[in-house]
Protein backbone atom coordinates (compact mmCIF):
# COMPACT_ATOMS: atom_id res chain seq x y z
CA UNK A 1 0.00 0.00 0.00
CA UNK A 2 3.03 2.26 -0.16
CA UNK A 3 3.32 4.55 -3.19
CA UNK A 4 6.42 4.49 -5.35
CA UNK A 5 9.04 6.46 -3.45
CA UNK A 6 10.35 8.29 -6.51
CA UNK A 7 10.26 7.87 -10.28
CA UNK A 8 14.06 7.79 -10.43
CA UNK A 9 15.99 6.73 -7.34
CA UNK A 10 18.97 4.84 -6.02
CA UNK A 11 18.72 2.23 -3.31
CA UNK A 12 21.80 1.95 -1.16
CA UNK A 13 22.90 -1.54 -0.27
CA UNK A 14 25.66 -2.56 2.10
CA UNK A 15 27.90 -3.15 -0.91
CA UNK A 16 26.78 -0.74 -3.64
CA UNK A 17 23.73 0.90 -5.21
CA UNK A 18 21.01 -0.09 -7.65
CA UNK A 19 19.52 2.55 -9.93
CA UNK A 20 15.94 2.01 -11.08
CA UNK A 21 13.99 4.06 -13.62
CA UNK A 22 10.21 3.78 -13.73
CA UNK A 23 8.04 4.51 -16.77
CA UNK A 24 5.64 7.40 -16.40
CA UNK A 25 2.05 6.42 -15.75
CA UNK A 26 -0.83 8.85 -15.34
CA UNK A 27 -2.28 6.79 -12.45
CA UNK A 28 0.88 6.48 -10.36
CA UNK A 29 1.97 9.06 -7.79
CA UNK A 30 5.29 9.05 -6.00
CA UNK A 31 5.45 9.06 -2.20
CA UNK A 32 6.19 12.79 -2.11
CA UNK A 33 3.28 13.61 -4.44
CA UNK A 34 0.82 12.03 -1.99
CA UNK A 35 -0.08 14.51 0.76
CA UNK A 36 0.23 13.48 4.42
CA UNK A 37 -3.58 13.66 4.64
CA UNK A 38 -3.95 11.05 1.90
CA UNK A 39 -1.23 8.82 3.38
CA UNK A 40 -3.34 8.78 6.57
CA UNK A 41 -6.66 8.27 4.74
CA UNK A 42 -5.21 5.20 3.02
CA UNK A 43 -3.91 3.81 6.30
CA UNK A 44 -7.18 4.52 8.13
CA UNK A 45 -9.19 2.61 5.51
CA UNK A 46 -6.97 -0.45 5.89
CA UNK A 47 -6.98 -0.10 9.67
CA UNK A 48 -10.79 -0.39 9.84
CA UNK A 49 -10.59 -4.04 8.80
CA UNK A 50 -7.34 -5.12 10.45
CA UNK A 51 -7.08 -5.94 14.17
CA UNK A 52 -3.34 -5.34 14.43
CA UNK A 53 -1.52 -2.12 13.65
CA UNK A 54 -0.88 -1.27 10.00
CA UNK A 55 2.62 -0.36 8.85
CA UNK A 56 2.46 2.78 6.72
CA UNK A 57 5.04 5.53 6.33
CA UNK A 58 4.05 9.14 5.77
CA UNK A 59 6.83 10.55 3.61
CA UNK A 60 7.59 14.21 4.31
CA UNK A 61 9.75 16.74 2.50
CA UNK A 62 12.96 17.93 4.13
CA UNK A 63 11.19 21.20 5.01
CA UNK A 64 8.63 19.50 7.31
CA UNK A 65 8.51 20.92 10.84
CA UNK A 66 7.89 19.39 14.27
CA UNK A 67 4.40 20.94 14.14
CA UNK A 68 3.74 19.08 10.85
CA UNK A 69 4.74 15.80 12.51
CA UNK A 70 2.59 16.53 15.59
CA UNK A 71 -0.41 17.24 13.35
CA UNK A 72 0.10 13.94 11.50
CA UNK A 73 0.16 12.02 14.81
CA UNK A 74 -3.02 13.75 16.01
CA UNK A 75 -4.85 13.15 12.72
CA UNK A 76 -3.78 9.49 12.68
CA UNK A 77 -5.16 9.04 16.21
CA UNK A 78 -8.43 10.80 15.32
CA UNK A 79 -8.79 8.56 12.23
CA UNK A 80 -8.42 5.41 14.35
CA UNK A 81 -4.93 4.40 13.24
CA UNK A 82 -3.12 2.25 15.80
CA UNK A 83 0.27 3.55 14.77
CA UNK A 84 1.91 5.82 12.25
CA UNK A 85 5.44 6.30 10.99
CA UNK A 86 6.85 9.49 9.51
CA UNK A 87 10.05 9.95 7.54
CA UNK A 88 11.40 13.39 6.69
CA UNK A 89 13.47 13.24 3.52
CA UNK A 90 17.13 13.97 4.15
CA UNK A 91 16.83 13.79 7.95
CA UNK A 92 19.79 11.43 8.06
CA UNK A 93 23.13 11.84 6.38
CA UNK A 94 22.71 8.42 4.78
CA UNK A 95 19.35 6.89 3.86
CA UNK A 96 18.18 3.79 1.97
CA UNK A 97 16.34 5.66 -0.82
CA UNK A 98 17.74 8.83 -2.37
CA UNK A 99 15.69 10.55 -5.06
CA UNK A 100 17.46 11.48 -8.28
CA UNK A 101 14.61 13.86 -9.16
CA UNK A 102 15.18 17.59 -9.37
CA UNK A 103 11.96 19.46 -8.62
CA UNK A 104 9.24 18.92 -11.22
CA UNK A 105 11.45 17.00 -13.65
CA UNK A 106 10.41 13.63 -12.20
CA UNK A 107 6.80 14.35 -11.30
CA UNK A 108 4.26 12.24 -13.13
N, CA, C and O atoms as a printed pandas DataFrame, in Angstrom:
     atom_number atom_name residue_name chain_id  residue_number  x_coord  y_coord  z_coord
0              1         N          UNK        A               1    0.799   -1.182    0.000
1              2        CA          UNK        A               1    0.000    0.000    0.000
2              3         C          UNK        A               1    0.848    1.255    0.000
3              4         O          UNK        A               1    0.314    2.362    0.068
4              5         N          UNK        A               2    2.140    1.102   -0.074
5              6        CA          UNK        A               2    3.027    2.261   -0.158
6              7         C          UNK        A               2    3.115    2.731   -1.611
7              8         O          UNK        A               2    3.178    1.908   -2.524
8              9         N          UNK        A               3    3.119    4.051   -1.831
9             10        CA          UNK        A               3    3.317    4.555   -3.186
10            11         C          UNK        A               3    4.775    4.392   -3.586
11            12         O          UNK        A               3    5.640    4.168   -2.739
12            13         N          UNK        A               4    5.040    4.505   -4.872
13            14        CA          UNK        A               4    6.417    4.489   -5.346
14            15         C          UNK        A               4    7.142    5.649   -4.693
15            16         O          UNK        A               4    6.613    6.760   -4.655
16            17         N          UNK        A               5    8.335    5.418   -4.181
17            18        CA          UNK        A               5    9.037    6.461   -3.447
18            19         C          UNK        A               5    9.435    7.601   -4.367
19            20         O          UNK        A               5    9.288    8.768   -4.005
20            21         N          UNK        A               6    9.933    7.282   -5.539
21            22        CA          UNK        A               6   10.346    8.295   -6.505
22            23         C          UNK        A               6   10.394    7.633   -7.872
23            24         O          UNK        A               6   10.592    6.422   -7.969
24            25         N          UNK        A               7   10.214    8.420   -8.933
25            26        CA          UNK        A               7   10.261    7.866  -10.282
26            27         C          UNK        A               7   11.671    7.407  -10.621
27            28         O          UNK        A               7   11.846    6.402  -11.310
28            29         N          UNK        A               8   12.659    8.118  -10.155
29            30        CA          UNK        A               8   14.056    7.795  -10.427
30            31         C          UNK        A               8   14.804    7.860   -9.098
31            32         O          UNK        A               8   14.895    8.927   -8.493
32            33         N          UNK        A               9   15.334    6.739   -8.644
33            34        CA          UNK        A               9   15.993    6.730   -7.345
34            35         C          UNK        A               9   17.122    5.720   -7.317
35            36         O          UNK        A               9   17.257    4.881   -8.208
36            37         N          UNK        A              10   17.928    5.820   -6.275
37            38        CA          UNK        A              10   18.971    4.837   -6.019
38            39         C          UNK        A              10   18.695    4.213   -4.670
39            40         O          UNK        A              10   18.342    4.908   -3.717
40            41         N          UNK        A              11   18.855    2.911   -4.587
41            42        CA          UNK        A              11   18.722    2.230   -3.306
42            43         C          UNK        A              11   20.114    1.832   -2.863
43            44         O          UNK        A              11   20.843    1.155   -3.588
44            45         N          UNK        A              12   20.472    2.257   -1.671
45            46        CA          UNK        A              12   21.800    1.948   -1.159
46            47         C          UNK        A              12   21.786    0.588   -0.488
47            48         O          UNK        A              12   20.942    0.307    0.364
48            49         N          UNK        A              13   22.714   -0.235   -0.877
49            50        CA          UNK        A              13   22.902   -1.544   -0.266
50            51         C          UNK        A              13   24.191   -1.506    0.536
51            52         O          UNK        A              13   24.947   -0.537    0.458
52            53         N          UNK        A              14   24.441   -2.542    1.297
53            54        CA          UNK        A              14   25.663   -2.555    2.097
54            55         C          UNK        A              14   26.909   -2.639    1.219
55            56         O          UNK        A              14   28.016   -2.376    1.690
56            57         N          UNK        A              15   26.740   -3.000   -0.042
57            58        CA          UNK        A              15   27.901   -3.148   -0.913
58            59         C          UNK        A              15   27.685   -2.524   -2.289
59            60         O          UNK        A              15   28.182   -3.050   -3.285
60            61         N          UNK        A              16   26.956   -1.417   -2.362
61            62        CA          UNK        A              16   26.776   -0.742   -3.641
62            63         C          UNK        A              16   25.412   -0.094   -3.757
63            64         O          UNK        A              16   24.701    0.052   -2.762
64            65         N          UNK        A              17   25.040    0.300   -4.975
65            66        CA          UNK        A              17   23.729    0.904   -5.215
66            67         C          UNK        A              17   23.094    0.288   -6.449
67            68         O          UNK        A              17   23.779   -0.225   -7.334
68            69         N          UNK        A              18   21.770    0.350   -6.487
69            70        CA          UNK        A              18   21.008   -0.089   -7.652
70            71         C          UNK        A              18   20.204    1.112   -8.120
71            72         O          UNK        A              18   19.500    1.732   -7.323
72            73         N          UNK        A              19   20.296    1.445   -9.387
73            74        CA          UNK        A              19   19.516    2.551   -9.935
74            75         C          UNK        A              19   18.334    1.971  -10.691
75            76         O          UNK        A              19   18.501    1.084  -11.528
76            77         N          UNK        A              20   17.142    2.471  -10.399
77            78        CA          UNK        A              20   15.935    2.015  -11.079
78            79         C          UNK        A              20   15.251    3.206  -11.724
79            80         O          UNK        A              20   15.187    4.285  -11.134
80            81         N          UNK        A              21   14.742    3.017  -12.930
81            82        CA          UNK        A              21   13.992    4.059  -13.623
82            83         C          UNK        A              21   12.612    3.500  -13.917
83            84         O          UNK        A              21   12.484    2.427  -14.508
84            85         N          UNK        A              22   11.594    4.214  -13.514
85            86        CA          UNK        A              22   10.213    3.783  -13.734
86            87         C          UNK        A              22    9.624    4.528  -14.927
87            88         O          UNK        A              22    9.942    5.694  -15.161
88            89         N          UNK        A              23    8.757    3.839  -15.682
89            90        CA          UNK        A              23    8.041    4.509  -16.765
90            91         C          UNK        A              23    6.974    5.408  -16.179
91            92         O          UNK        A              23    6.404    5.105  -15.131
92            93         N          UNK        A              24    6.704    6.512  -16.851
93            94        CA          UNK        A              24    5.636    7.400  -16.402
94            95         C          UNK        A              24    4.287    6.735  -16.609
95            96         O          UNK        A              24    4.070    6.034  -17.598
96            97         N          UNK        A              25    3.393    6.961  -15.677
97            98        CA          UNK        A              25    2.050    6.418  -15.751
98            99         C          UNK        A              25    1.114    7.439  -15.127
99           100         O          UNK        A              25    1.357    7.903  -14.013
100          101         N          UNK        A              26    0.059    7.790  -15.825
101          102        CA          UNK        A              26   -0.831    8.848  -15.336
102          103         C          UNK        A              26   -1.546    8.481  -14.043
103          104         O          UNK        A              26   -2.088    9.369  -13.385
104          105         N          UNK        A              27   -1.570    7.211  -13.653
105          106        CA          UNK        A              27   -2.278    6.794  -12.447
106          107         C          UNK        A              27   -1.361    6.612  -11.243
107          108         O          UNK        A              27   -1.841    6.374  -10.135
108          109         N          UNK        A              28   -0.072    6.718  -11.439
109          110        CA          UNK        A              28    0.882    6.485  -10.361
110          111         C          UNK        A              28    1.347    7.817   -9.791
111          112         O          UNK        A              28    1.628    8.755  -10.537
112          113         N          UNK        A              29    1.426    7.894   -8.481
113          114        CA          UNK        A              29    1.972    9.062   -7.792
114          115         C          UNK        A              29    3.132    8.593   -6.926
115          116         O          UNK        A              29    3.081    7.513   -6.337
116          117         N          UNK        A              30    4.163    9.402   -6.854
117          118        CA          UNK        A              30    5.291    9.054   -5.996
118          119         C          UNK        A              30    4.944    9.387   -4.550
119          120         O          UNK        A              30    3.979   10.105   -4.287
120          121         N          UNK        A              31    5.721    8.870   -3.629
121          122        CA          UNK        A              31    5.447    9.061   -2.201
122          123         C          UNK        A              31    5.389   10.532   -1.814
123          124         O          UNK        A              31    4.621   10.909   -0.929
124          125         N          UNK        A              32    6.189   11.364   -2.463
125          126        CA          UNK        A              32    6.185   12.787   -2.114
126          127         C          UNK        A              32    5.081   13.564   -2.824
127          128         O          UNK        A              32    4.828   14.719   -2.481
128          129         N          UNK        A              33    4.428   12.961   -3.795
129          130        CA          UNK        A              33    3.280   13.605   -4.442
130          131         C          UNK        A              33    1.986   13.335   -3.682
131          132         O          UNK        A              33    0.992   14.032   -3.884
132          133         N          UNK        A              34    1.990   12.337   -2.818
133          134        CA          UNK        A              34    0.823   12.025   -1.991
134          135         C          UNK        A              34    0.928   12.874   -0.724
135          136         O          UNK        A              34    1.944   12.832   -0.030
136          137         N          UNK        A              35   -0.119   13.643   -0.425
137          138        CA          UNK        A              35   -0.083   14.513    0.755
138          139         C          UNK        A              35   -0.153   13.674    2.032
139          140         O          UNK        A              35   -0.653   12.550    2.003
140          141         N          UNK        A              36    0.341   14.205    3.148
141          142        CA          UNK        A              36    0.229   13.481    4.416
142          143         C          UNK        A              36   -1.217   13.092    4.725
143          144         O          UNK        A              36   -1.466   12.006    5.249
144          145         N          UNK        A              37   -2.164   13.966    4.407
145          146        CA          UNK        A              37   -3.579   13.662    4.643
146          147         C          UNK        A              37   -3.998   12.387    3.915
147          148         O          UNK        A              37   -4.702   11.552    4.483
148          149         N          UNK        A              38   -3.572   12.235    2.664
149          150        CA          UNK        A              38   -3.950   11.045    1.901
150          151         C          UNK        A              38   -3.187    9.804    2.344
151          152         O          UNK        A              38   -3.727    8.699    2.287
152          153         N          UNK        A              39   -1.941    9.965    2.785
153          154        CA          UNK        A              39   -1.230    8.823    3.377
154          155         C          UNK        A              39   -2.058    8.278    4.546
155          156         O          UNK        A              39   -2.242    7.068    4.677
156          157         N          UNK        A              40   -2.555    9.190    5.395
157          158        CA          UNK        A              40   -3.341    8.783    6.568
158          159         C          UNK        A              40   -4.699    8.215    6.180
159          160         O          UNK        A              40   -5.153    7.249    6.792
160          161         N          UNK        A              41   -5.355    8.789    5.181
161          162        CA          UNK        A              41   -6.656    8.267    4.740
162          163         C          UNK        A              41   -6.520    6.829    4.247
163          164         O          UNK        A              41   -7.367    5.982    4.531
164          165         N          UNK        A              42   -5.452    6.565    3.513
165          166        CA          UNK        A              42   -5.209    5.201    3.023
166          167         C          UNK        A              42   -5.004    4.253    4.201
167          168         O          UNK        A              42   -5.597    3.175    4.250
168          169         N          UNK        A              43   -4.167    4.660    5.141
169          170        CA          UNK        A              43   -3.907    3.811    6.304
170          171         C          UNK        A              43   -5.177    3.587    7.114
171          172         O          UNK        A              43   -5.441    2.468    7.552
172          173         N          UNK        A              44   -5.960    4.634    7.317
173          174        CA          UNK        A              44   -7.183    4.522    8.126
174          175         C          UNK        A              44   -8.177    3.554    7.493
175          176         O          UNK        A              44   -8.854    2.817    8.209
176          177         N          UNK        A              45   -8.277    3.540    6.169
177          178        CA          UNK        A              45   -9.193    2.610    5.506
178          179         C          UNK        A              45   -8.762    1.164    5.729
179          180         O          UNK        A              45   -9.599    0.302    5.995
180          181         N          UNK        A              46   -7.469    0.895    5.623
181          182        CA          UNK        A              46   -6.974   -0.453    5.890
182          183         C          UNK        A              46   -7.174   -0.809    7.360
183          184         O          UNK        A              46   -7.552   -1.934    7.687
184          185         N          UNK        A              47   -6.920    0.151    8.239
185          186        CA          UNK        A              47   -6.975   -0.103    9.675
186          187         C          UNK        A              47   -8.362   -0.521   10.132
187          188         O          UNK        A              47   -8.489   -1.287   11.087
188          189         N          UNK        A              48   -9.409   -0.033    9.467
189          190        CA          UNK        A              48  -10.786   -0.386    9.841
190          191         C          UNK        A              48  -11.003   -1.894    9.866
191          192         O          UNK        A              48  -11.781   -2.395   10.678
192          193         N          UNK        A              49  -10.332   -2.610    8.997
193          194        CA          UNK        A              49  -10.594   -4.036    8.804
194          195         C          UNK        A              49   -9.471   -4.926    9.312
195          196         O          UNK        A              49   -9.509   -6.140    9.112
196          197         N          UNK        A              50   -8.478   -4.346    9.964
197          198        CA          UNK        A              50   -7.336   -5.117   10.454
198          199         C          UNK        A              50   -7.205   -4.913   11.961
199          200         O          UNK        A              50   -7.142   -3.780   12.438
200          201         N          UNK        A              51   -7.165   -6.024   12.707
201          202        CA          UNK        A              51   -7.081   -5.943   14.173
202          203         C          UNK        A              51   -5.747   -5.389   14.658
203          204         O          UNK        A              51   -5.707   -4.596   15.599
204          205         N          UNK        A              52   -4.665   -5.801   14.023
205          206        CA          UNK        A              52   -3.337   -5.340   14.432
206          207         C          UNK        A              52   -3.047   -3.963   13.842
207          208         O          UNK        A              52   -3.826   -3.441   13.044
208          209         N          UNK        A              53   -1.942   -3.396   14.235
209          210        CA          UNK        A              53   -1.522   -2.124   13.652
210          211         C          UNK        A              53   -1.133   -2.305   12.193
211          212         O          UNK        A              53   -0.742   -3.398   11.782
212          213         N          UNK        A              54   -1.239   -1.253   11.422
213          214        CA          UNK        A              54   -0.880   -1.267   10.003
214          215         C          UNK        A              54    0.412   -0.477    9.832
215          216         O          UNK        A              54    0.543    0.632   10.350
216          217         N          UNK        A              55    1.362   -1.051    9.106
217          218        CA          UNK        A              55    2.619   -0.364    8.850
218          219         C          UNK        A              55    2.469    0.523    7.624
219          220         O          UNK        A              55    2.241    0.029    6.520
220          221         N          UNK        A              56    2.595    1.815    7.813
221          222        CA          UNK        A              56    2.462    2.783    6.719
222          223         C          UNK        A              56    3.334    3.978    7.050
223          224         O          UNK        A              56    3.243    4.525    8.149
224          225         N          UNK        A              57    4.169    4.388    6.124
225          226        CA          UNK        A              57    5.042    5.530    6.332
226          227         C          UNK        A              57    4.483    6.759    5.634
227          228         O          UNK        A              57    4.122    6.706    4.458
228          229         N          UNK        A              58    4.413    7.855    6.359
229          230        CA          UNK        A              58    4.052    9.143    5.774
230          231         C          UNK        A              58    5.369    9.813    5.393
231          232         O          UNK        A              58    6.155   10.200    6.258
232          233         N          UNK        A              59    5.598    9.944    4.090
233          234        CA          UNK        A              59    6.832   10.551    3.606
234          235         C          UNK        A              59    6.686   12.065    3.587
235          236         O          UNK        A              59    5.731   12.599    3.022
236          237         N          UNK        A              60    7.637   12.752    4.208
237          238        CA          UNK        A              60    7.590   14.207    4.314
238          239         C          UNK        A              60    8.788   14.834    3.609
239          240         O          UNK        A              60    9.857   14.229    3.537
240          241         N          UNK        A              61    8.608   16.046    3.092
241          242        CA          UNK        A              61    9.754   16.741    2.497
242          243         C          UNK        A              61   10.735   17.164    3.586
243          244         O          UNK        A              61   10.398   17.167    4.770
244          245         N          UNK        A              62   11.923   17.513    3.185
245          246        CA          UNK        A              62   12.956   17.932    4.132
246          247         C          UNK        A              62   12.527   19.166    4.927
247          248         O          UNK        A              62   13.015   19.393    6.035
248          249         N          UNK        A              63   11.627   19.953    4.370
249          250        CA          UNK        A              63   11.187   21.200    5.009
250          251         C          UNK        A              63   10.121   20.992    6.080
251          252         O          UNK        A              63    9.694   21.963    6.705
252          253         N          UNK        A              64    9.679   19.761    6.310
253          254        CA          UNK        A              64    8.632   19.496    7.310
254          255         C          UNK        A              64    9.110   19.903    8.704
255          256         O          UNK        A              64   10.281   19.743    9.049
256          257         N          UNK        A              65    8.178   20.432    9.491
257          258        CA          UNK        A              65    8.506   20.916   10.838
258          259         C          UNK        A              65    8.007   19.945   11.905
259          260         O          UNK        A              65    7.294   18.989   11.602
260          261         N          UNK        A              66    8.389   20.202   13.152
261          262        CA          UNK        A              66    7.892   19.390   14.268
262          263         C          UNK        A              66    6.378   19.545   14.395
263          264         O          UNK        A              66    5.690   18.591   14.759
264          265         N          UNK        A              67    5.856   20.725   14.103
265          266        CA          UNK        A              67    4.404   20.936   14.135
266          267         C          UNK        A              67    3.701   20.085   13.079
267          268         O          UNK        A              67    2.614   19.565   13.330
268          269         N          UNK        A              68    4.312   19.939   11.898
269          270        CA          UNK        A              68    3.743   19.079   10.850
270          271         C          UNK        A              68    3.645   17.639   11.349
271          272         O          UNK        A              68    2.629   16.971   11.156
272          273         N          UNK        A              69    4.709   17.173   11.991
273          274        CA          UNK        A              69    4.736   15.802   12.510
274          275         C          UNK        A              69    3.692   15.630   13.611
275          276         O          UNK        A              69    2.985   14.623   13.638
276          277         N          UNK        A              70    3.588   16.596   14.511
277          278        CA          UNK        A              70    2.594   16.526   15.590
278          279         C          UNK        A              70    1.182   16.462   15.015
279          280         O          UNK        A              70    0.346   15.707   15.512
280          281         N          UNK        A              71    0.912   17.239   13.985
281          282        CA          UNK        A              71   -0.414   17.238   13.349
282          283         C          UNK        A              71   -0.712   15.878   12.708
283          284         O          UNK        A              71   -1.844   15.400   12.768
284          285         N          UNK        A              72    0.285   15.265   12.104
285          286        CA          UNK        A              72    0.099   13.940   11.504
286          287         C          UNK        A              72   -0.255   12.920   12.585
287          288         O          UNK        A              72   -1.168   12.115   12.400
288          289         N          UNK        A              73    0.460   12.946   13.714
289          290        CA          UNK        A              73    0.157   12.016   14.806
290          291         C          UNK        A              73   -1.259   12.221   15.338
291          292         O          UNK        A              73   -1.970   11.249   15.596
292          293         N          UNK        A              74   -1.668   13.468   15.503
293          294        CA          UNK        A              74   -3.022   13.749   16.007
294          295         C          UNK        A              74   -4.087   13.289   15.015
295          296         O          UNK        A              74   -5.087   12.689   15.409
296          297         N          UNK        A              75   -3.877   13.567   13.739
297          298        CA          UNK        A              75   -4.847   13.152   12.725
298          299         C          UNK        A              75   -4.926   11.630   12.639
299          300         O          UNK        A              75   -6.016   11.074   12.500
300          301         N          UNK        A              76   -3.786   10.957   12.721
301          302        CA          UNK        A              76   -3.782    9.491   12.683
302          303         C          UNK        A              76   -4.593    8.933   13.848
303          304         O          UNK        A              76   -5.380    8.004   13.668
304          305         N          UNK        A              77   -4.408    9.488   15.029
305          306        CA          UNK        A              77   -5.155    9.041   16.210
306          307         C          UNK        A              77   -6.647    9.280   16.019
307          308         O          UNK        A              77   -7.457    8.398   16.302
308          309         N          UNK        A              78   -7.021   10.476   15.537
309          310        CA          UNK        A              78   -8.435   10.800   15.319
310          311         C          UNK        A              78   -9.071    9.898   14.265
311          312         O          UNK        A              78  -10.271    9.628   14.326
312          313         N          UNK        A              79   -8.278    9.428   13.297
313          314        CA          UNK        A              79   -8.791    8.563   12.235
314          315         C          UNK        A              79   -8.836    7.098   12.654
315          316         O          UNK        A              79   -9.306    6.255   11.890
316          317         N          UNK        A              80   -8.355    6.781   13.857
317          318        CA          UNK        A              80   -8.416    5.409   14.346
318          319         C          UNK        A              80   -7.216    4.551   14.000
319          320         O          UNK        A              80   -7.268    3.329   14.147
320          321         N          UNK        A              81   -6.139    5.163   13.545
321          322        CA          UNK        A              81   -4.928    4.396   13.241
322          323         C          UNK        A              81   -4.258    3.980   14.552
323          324         O          UNK        A              81   -4.184    4.764   15.498
324          325         N          UNK        A              82   -3.775    2.746   14.594
325          326        CA          UNK        A              82   -3.125    2.247   15.804
326          327         C          UNK        A              82   -1.661    2.648   15.883
327          328         O          UNK        A              82   -1.043    2.538   16.942
328          329         N          UNK        A              83   -1.119    3.101   14.803
329          330        CA          UNK        A              83    0.265    3.555   14.773
330          331         C          UNK        A              83    0.510    4.313   13.485
331          332         O          UNK        A              83   -0.249    4.184   12.524
332          333         N          UNK        A              84    1.553    5.089   13.469
333          334        CA          UNK        A              84    1.915    5.818   12.252
334          335         C          UNK        A              84    3.418    6.065   12.283
335          336         O          UNK        A              84    4.006    6.270   13.346
336          337         N          UNK        A              85    4.020    6.042   11.122
337          338        CA          UNK        A              85    5.443    6.300   10.995
338          339         C          UNK        A              85    5.630    7.480   10.056
339          340         O          UNK        A              85    4.954    7.575    9.032
340          341         N          UNK        A              86    6.535    8.371   10.397
341          342        CA          UNK        A              86    6.854    9.487    9.505
342          343         C          UNK        A              86    8.334    9.412    9.155
343          344         O          UNK        A              86    9.158    8.975    9.958
344          345         N          UNK        A              87    8.650    9.843    7.952
345          346        CA          UNK        A              87   10.051    9.945    7.544
346          347         C          UNK        A              87   10.229   11.248    6.796
347          348         O          UNK        A              87    9.603   11.476    5.761
348          349         N          UNK        A              88   11.095   12.109    7.333
349          350        CA          UNK        A              88   11.397   13.390    6.695
350          351         C          UNK        A              88   12.600   13.185    5.786
351          352         O          UNK        A              88   13.673   12.796    6.247
352          353         N          UNK        A              89   12.421   13.444    4.505
353          354        CA          UNK        A              89   13.472   13.237    3.517
354          355         C          UNK        A              89   14.732   14.003    3.905
355          356         O          UNK        A              89   14.671   15.186    4.239
356          357         N          UNK        A              90   15.856   13.328    3.859
357          358        CA          UNK        A              90   17.127   13.967    4.149
358          359         C          UNK        A              90   17.401   14.198    5.623
359          360         O          UNK        A              90   18.316   14.946    5.966
360          361         N          UNK        A              91   16.626   13.569    6.509
361          362        CA          UNK        A              91   16.826   13.793    7.946
362          363         C          UNK        A              91   18.066   13.073    8.466
363          364         O          UNK        A              91   18.549   13.363    9.560
364          365         N          UNK        A              92   18.571   12.142    7.683
365          366        CA          UNK        A              92   19.792   11.427    8.063
366          367         C          UNK        A              92   20.834   11.670    6.977
367          368         O          UNK        A              92   20.496   11.890    5.814
368          369         N          UNK        A              93   22.069   11.628    7.360
369          370        CA          UNK        A              93   23.131   11.836    6.383
370          371         C          UNK        A              93   23.157   10.754    5.321
371          372         O          UNK        A              93   23.586   10.992    4.192
372          373         N          UNK        A              94   22.700    9.567    5.684
373          374        CA          UNK        A              94   22.709    8.421    4.785
374          375         C          UNK        A              94   21.357    7.743    4.904
375          376         O          UNK        A              94   20.945    7.394    6.011
376          377         N          UNK        A              95   20.652    7.545    3.793
377          378        CA          UNK        A              95   19.353    6.886    3.859
378          379         C          UNK        A              95   19.235    5.864    2.741
379          380         O          UNK        A              95   19.961    5.936    1.750
380          381         N          UNK        A              96   18.315    4.909    2.899
381          382        CA          UNK        A              96   18.182    3.792    1.966
382          383         C          UNK        A              96   17.792    4.273    0.574
383          384         O          UNK        A              96   18.409    3.868   -0.411
384          385         N          UNK        A              97   16.771    5.137    0.475
385          386        CA          UNK        A              97   16.338    5.660   -0.817
386          387         C          UNK        A              97   16.748    7.119   -0.949
387          388         O          UNK        A              97   16.504    7.927   -0.053
388          389         N          UNK        A              98   17.369    7.447   -2.069
389          390        CA          UNK        A              98   17.744    8.826   -2.372
390          391         C          UNK        A              98   17.166    9.155   -3.735
391          392         O          UNK        A              98   17.483    8.493   -4.723
392          393         N          UNK        A              99   16.318   10.175   -3.794
393          394        CA          UNK        A              99   15.685   10.550   -5.056
394          395         C          UNK        A              99   16.690   11.211   -5.985
395          396         O          UNK        A              99   17.495   12.038   -5.558
396          397         N          UNK        A             100   16.637   10.839   -7.256
397          398        CA          UNK        A             100   17.459   11.483   -8.276
398          399         C          UNK        A             100   16.692   12.597   -8.973
399          400         O          UNK        A             100   17.205   13.215   -9.906
400          401         N          UNK        A             101   15.466   12.858   -8.529
401          402        CA          UNK        A             101   14.612   13.861   -9.160
402          403         C          UNK        A             101   15.023   15.261   -8.729
403          404         O          UNK        A             101   15.464   15.479   -7.601
404          405         N          UNK        A             102   14.871   16.192   -9.644
405          406        CA          UNK        A             102   15.180   17.591   -9.367
406          407         C          UNK        A             102   13.915   18.408   -9.585
407          408         O          UNK        A             102   13.604   18.798  -10.711
408          409         N          UNK        A             103   13.195   18.664   -8.514
409          410        CA          UNK        A             103   11.962   19.456   -8.624
410          411         C          UNK        A             103   10.908   18.753   -9.446
411          412         O          UNK        A             103   10.596   17.589   -9.194
412          413         N          UNK        A             104   10.351   19.451  -10.434
413          414        CA          UNK        A             104    9.237   18.922  -11.219
414          415         C          UNK        A             104    9.680   17.971  -12.323
415          416         O          UNK        A             104    8.831   17.363  -12.976
416          417         N          UNK        A             105   10.975   17.823  -12.550
417          418        CA          UNK        A             105   11.447   16.995  -13.652
418          419         C          UNK        A             105   11.016   15.544  -13.558
419          420         O          UNK        A             105   10.899   14.878  -14.586
420          421         N          UNK        A             106   10.776   15.034  -12.363
421          422        CA          UNK        A             106   10.408   13.634  -12.203
422          423         C          UNK        A             106    8.944   13.439  -11.834
423          424         O          UNK        A             106    8.499   12.301  -11.684
424          425         N          UNK        A             107    8.197   14.504  -11.686
425          426        CA          UNK        A             107    6.795   14.346  -11.304
426          427         C          UNK        A             107    6.012   13.757  -12.453
427          428         O          UNK        A             107    6.270   14.049  -13.621
428          429         N          UNK        A             108    5.043   12.915  -12.101
429          430        CA          UNK        A             108    4.260   12.238  -13.132
430          431         C          UNK        A             108    3.205   13.139  -13.674
431          432         O          UNK        A             108    2.444   12.739  -14.556
